[in-house]
Amino acid sequence: MNLYKLEFMKIKLSTYLWAIFGVFASLLAFGILFLFIFQMETESSDAFEEELFANWNGLLALITTLSFGFFSILSAVIAAKVIISEYCTKNVIILFSYPVNRKTILKTKCLIVSSITTISAFISNTLVIGIMYISAHIFKIMPQMNTKYFFFTILLSSFFMGILSSAVGIISTAFGLKKHSSVSTIVCSLIIVCVLANCITISLNSIIWVMFIISAVFVIIANFIYHIMENRIEKMEV
């Protein structure tokens, strides 16, 4: 527990909280825009656009995709500060002077990155969809409801999205650690986001299962890569 407190003291958490709030505000702005966009362009919209903007499954898929992109990159940014800047600079000398096992320190740092990402992504995505739903009732904009347990779908898809975003952060960290570059960490997360974004967007009627499968696969990959990082840091010489 003292190690967690020490690591939290080393990062300026308020900076990331403001960043998370900025992401939330941006997602909410996009969400409100999505509510109105189909109302303004009903004549020129095609079938896919109608499916995206005219029912809650499509809106949930769009917001979840954007959330995944934002929080995956945010996870990489936090990892670049918490992990890469420690192990790839002269700070590593101080880090290795701790009377704590190297693997324990890395585990603590990765848990901090993952917990911040998962919790903030889950809360943000859930709140954005919830506010959108309330706003739709206020402004008499009622997209079609094709899912019986929509609230349950929101919670599960948001949770899996948070897990997936944190897994992307860990995978990107390994790449940045290999290249000794914070920029490489962020670039890696961008590449993964670009590859996976379409998979989430098109999964309108099966978003829970798609998010579950993708997050499960990436958690396994992240766990494998994490053990590689452990071994590399265990053998690292100062």
C-alpha positions as CSV (number, residue, x, y, z in Angstrom):
1,M,0.0,0.0,0.0
2,N,2.9,2.4,0.8
3,L,4.3,1.8,-2.6
4,Y,1.0,2.8,-4.3
5,K,1.0,6.0,-2.2
6,L,4.5,6.7,-3.2
7,E,3.8,6.2,-6.9
8,F,0.7,8.4,-6.8
9,M,2.7,11.1,-5.1
10,K,5.2,11.1,-8.0
11,I,2.5,11.9,-10.6
12,K,0.4,15.0,-10.7
13,L,-2.9,13.3,-10.6
14,S,-4.9,16.6,-11.0
15,T,-3.4,17.0,-14.5
16,Y,-4.9,13.7,-15.6
17,L,-8.2,14.4,-13.9
18,W,-8.5,17.6,-15.9
19,A,-7.6,15.6,-19.0
20,I,-10.3,13.0,-18.2
21,F,-12.8,15.8,-17.7
22,G,-11.8,17.3,-21.1
23,V,-12.3,13.9,-22.7
24,F,-15.7,13.6,-21.1
25,A,-16.8,17.1,-22.2
26,S,-15.7,16.4,-25.8
27,L,-17.5,13.0,-25.8
28,L,-20.7,14.7,-24.5
29,A,-20.5,17.4,-27.2
30,F,-20.1,14.7,-29.9
31,G,-23.0,12.8,-28.3
32,I,-25.4,15.8,-28.4
33,L,-24.3,16.5,-31.9
34,F,-25.0,12.9,-33.0
35,L,-28.5,13.2,-31.5
36,F,-29.3,16.2,-33.7
37,I,-27.4,15.3,-36.8
38,F,-29.9,12.7,-38.2
39,Q,-32.8,15.1,-37.5
40,M,-31.2,17.7,-39.7
41,E,-30.2,15.3,-42.6
42,T,-32.9,12.8,-42.9
43,E,-33.4,13.3,-46.6
44,S,-29.7,12.7,-47.6
45,S,-29.0,9.9,-45.1
46,D,-28.4,6.4,-46.3
47,A,-29.3,3.1,-44.6
48,F,-26.1,2.8,-42.6
49,E,-26.2,6.4,-41.4
50,E,-29.8,5.9,-40.3
51,E,-28.8,2.8,-38.4
52,L,-26.0,4.7,-36.7
53,F,-27.8,7.9,-35.8
54,A,-31.5,6.9,-35.6
55,N,-31.3,4.2,-32.9
56,W,-29.6,3.8,-29.6
57,N,-27.5,0.9,-30.6
58,G,-25.8,3.0,-33.3
59,L,-25.3,5.9,-30.9
60,L,-23.8,3.7,-28.2
61,A,-21.4,2.1,-30.8
62,L,-20.3,5.6,-32.0
63,I,-19.7,7.0,-28.5
64,T,-18.0,3.8,-27.3
65,T,-15.7,3.9,-30.3
66,L,-14.7,7.5,-29.6
67,S,-14.3,6.7,-25.9
68,F,-12.1,3.8,-26.7
69,G,-9.9,6.0,-28.9
70,F,-9.6,8.8,-26.4
71,F,-8.9,6.7,-23.4
72,S,-6.5,4.3,-25.2
73,I,-4.4,7.4,-26.1
74,L,-4.8,8.8,-22.6
75,S,-3.7,5.5,-21.1
76,A,-0.5,5.6,-23.3
77,V,0.1,9.2,-22.2
78,I,-0.2,8.2,-18.5
79,A,2.0,5.2,-19.1
80,A,4.6,7.4,-20.8
81,K,4.8,9.5,-17.7
82,V,4.5,6.8,-15.1
83,I,6.6,4.1,-16.7
84,I,8.6,5.2,-19.7
85,S,9.9,8.4,-18.2
86,E,11.1,6.4,-15.2
87,Y,12.8,3.5,-16.9
88,C,14.2,5.3,-19.9
89,T,15.9,8.2,-18.2
90,K,18.4,8.8,-15.3
91,N,15.5,8.3,-12.9
92,V,15.9,4.6,-13.2
93,I,18.9,4.8,-10.9
94,I,16.7,6.1,-8.1
95,L,14.0,3.7,-9.0
96,F,16.3,0.7,-8.7
97,S,17.6,1.9,-5.4
98,Y,14.2,1.2,-3.7
99,P,14.4,-1.7,-1.3
100,V,11.6,-3.3,-3.3
101,N,11.6,-6.1,-6.0
102,R,11.8,-4.6,-9.5
103,K,8.8,-6.7,-10.7
104,T,6.7,-5.3,-7.8
105,I,7.5,-1.8,-8.8
106,L,6.5,-2.4,-12.4
107,K,3.4,-4.2,-11.4
108,T,2.4,-1.2,-9.2
109,K,3.0,1.2,-12.0
110,C,1.0,-0.9,-14.5
111,L,-1.9,-1.3,-12.0
112,I,-2.0,2.5,-11.5
113,V,-2.2,3.1,-15.3
114,S,-4.8,0.4,-15.8
115,S,-7.0,1.4,-12.9
116,I,-7.1,5.1,-13.8
117,T,-7.9,4.2,-17.4
118,T,-10.5,1.6,-16.7
119,I,-12.4,3.5,-14.0
120,S,-12.4,6.9,-15.8
121,A,-13.4,5.3,-19.2
122,F,-16.3,3.3,-17.6
123,I,-17.7,6.4,-15.7
124,S,-17.2,8.7,-18.7
125,N,-18.9,6.5,-21.2
126,T,-21.8,5.6,-18.9
127,L,-22.4,9.3,-18.0
128,V,-22.2,10.5,-21.6
129,I,-24.8,7.9,-22.8
130,G,-27.0,8.7,-19.7
131,I,-27.0,12.4,-20.3
132,M,-27.7,11.8,-24.0
133,Y,-30.7,9.7,-23.1
134,I,-32.0,12.4,-20.7
135,S,-31.4,15.1,-23.4
136,A,-33.2,13.1,-26.0
137,H,-36.3,13.1,-23.8
138,I,-36.0,16.8,-23.0
139,F,-35.7,17.8,-26.7
140,K,-38.3,15.2,-27.9
141,I,-35.7,13.4,-30.0
142,M,-36.3,9.7,-29.6
143,P,-34.0,7.4,-31.5
144,Q,-35.3,3.8,-31.9
145,M,-34.8,1.4,-29.0
146,N,-33.9,-2.0,-30.4
147,T,-32.4,-3.4,-27.3
148,K,-34.5,-4.6,-24.4
149,Y,-31.9,-4.3,-21.7
150,F,-30.2,-1.1,-22.9
151,F,-29.0,0.0,-19.5
152,F,-27.3,-3.3,-19.0
153,T,-25.8,-3.0,-22.5
154,I,-24.3,0.4,-21.6
155,L,-22.7,-0.9,-18.4
156,L,-21.1,-3.9,-19.9
157,S,-19.9,-2.3,-23.1
158,S,-18.4,0.6,-21.0
159,F,-16.7,-1.8,-18.7
160,F,-15.2,-3.9,-21.5
161,M,-14.2,-0.7,-23.3
162,G,-12.3,0.5,-20.2
163,I,-10.5,-2.9,-19.9
164,L,-9.6,-2.8,-23.6
165,S,-8.3,0.8,-23.3
166,S,-6.0,-0.1,-20.4
167,A,-4.8,-3.2,-22.3
168,V,-3.9,-1.0,-25.2
169,G,-2.0,1.2,-22.8
170,I,0.1,-1.7,-21.5
171,I,0.8,-3.0,-25.0
172,S,1.9,0.5,-26.1
173,T,4.1,0.8,-23.0
174,A,6.1,-2.3,-24.0
175,F,6.7,-0.8,-27.5
176,G,7.8,2.5,-26.0
177,L,10.0,0.8,-23.5
178,K,11.7,-1.1,-26.3
179,K,12.3,2.1,-28.3
180,H,13.1,4.2,-25.2
181,S,10.6,6.7,-26.4
182,S,7.4,8.2,-24.9
183,V,6.3,9.3,-28.4
184,S,6.6,5.7,-29.6
185,T,4.2,4.7,-26.8
186,I,1.5,7.2,-28.0
187,V,2.0,6.3,-31.7
188,C,1.6,2.6,-31.0
189,S,-1.7,3.3,-29.2
190,L,-2.9,5.4,-32.2
191,I,-2.1,2.6,-34.6
192,I,-4.1,0.1,-32.5
193,V,-7.0,2.5,-32.2
194,C,-7.2,3.0,-35.9
195,V,-7.2,-0.8,-36.5
196,L,-9.9,-1.6,-33.9
197,A,-12.2,1.4,-34.2
198,N,-14.2,0.1,-37.2
199,C,-14.7,-3.2,-35.5
200,I,-16.5,-1.5,-32.7
201,T,-18.5,0.9,-34.9
202,I,-20.0,-1.8,-37.1
203,S,-21.0,-4.0,-34.1
204,L,-24.3,-2.2,-33.6
205,N,-26.5,-5.1,-32.5
206,S,-23.8,-7.2,-30.8
207,I,-21.6,-4.6,-29.2
208,I,-21.4,-6.5,-25.8
209,W,-20.0,-9.7,-27.4
210,V,-17.7,-7.8,-29.8
211,M,-16.3,-5.7,-26.9
212,F,-16.0,-8.8,-24.7
213,I,-14.1,-10.8,-27.4
214,I,-11.7,-8.0,-28.4
215,S,-11.0,-7.0,-24.8
216,A,-10.4,-10.6,-23.8
217,V,-7.9,-11.1,-26.7
218,F,-6.1,-7.9,-25.9
219,V,-6.0,-8.6,-22.1
220,I,-4.3,-11.9,-22.9
221,I,-1.8,-10.1,-25.3
222,A,-1.2,-7.4,-22.7
223,N,-0.6,-10.0,-20.0
224,F,1.9,-11.8,-22.2
225,I,3.7,-8.6,-23.1
226,Y,3.7,-7.5,-19.4
227,H,5.7,-10.6,-18.5
228,I,8.2,-9.8,-21.2
229,M,8.6,-6.3,-19.8
230,E,9.0,-7.9,-16.3
231,N,11.9,-10.1,-17.5
232,R,13.5,-7.2,-19.4
233,I,13.4,-4.9,-16.5
234,E,14.7,-7.6,-14.1
235,K,17.7,-8.0,-16.3
236,M,18.2,-4.3,-16.9
237,E,21.6,-2.8,-15.9
238,V,22.0,0.7,-14.7
